[in-house]
Amino acid sequence: METFRFDRAEKVIDRFDSAGATATRVAAGEGSVHLTCLSIGPGGTIGSHPAPVSQLFLVIAGEGWVAGPDGRRIPVTAGDGVRWEPGEEHTSGTTTGLTALALEGPALDLFLPDA
């Protein structure tokens, strides 16, 4: 067993006119699958940009919003997840602070709850 912290805020996100956001790479798998911990401080944003590959944005603490190509902000809170397809423009932000895990890789399939 190995324990570790994944909220180390190792890299400031300054691309795409982002503000108050940091990233920590957590793990990588076979091929090009990556897991990153994103922290967005109060009033922070990750600016609009295209998803390079399929992306899952999994909110684990706090609350904020996400927006797709239409710019309409959709509220998110801990336990909410969002998937963006390759090339899809998106942005996220918060007024109070938010932590999310971002899983990126080709062809990420969701396991949706039974109806």
Stockholm file with secondary structure:
# STOCKHOLM 1.0

chainA/1-115         METFRFDRAEKVIDRFDSAGATATRVAAGEGSVHLTCLSIGPGGTIGSHPAPVSQLFLVIAGEGWVAGPDGRRIPVTAGDGVRWEPGEEHTSGTTTGLTALALEGPALDLFLPDA
#=GR chainA/1-115 SS CCCCCSCCCCEECCGGGCEEEEEEEEEECSSSCEEEEEEEEEEEEEEEEECSSEEEEEEEEEEEEEECTTCCEEEEETTCEEEECTTCEEEEECSSCEEEEEEEETTCCCCCCCC
#=GC SS_cons         CCCCCSCCCCEECCGGGCEEEEEEEEEECSSSCEEEEEEEEEEEEEEEEECSSEEEEEEEEEEEEEECTTCCEEEEETTCEEEECTTCEEEEECSSCEEEEEEEETTCCCCCCCC
//
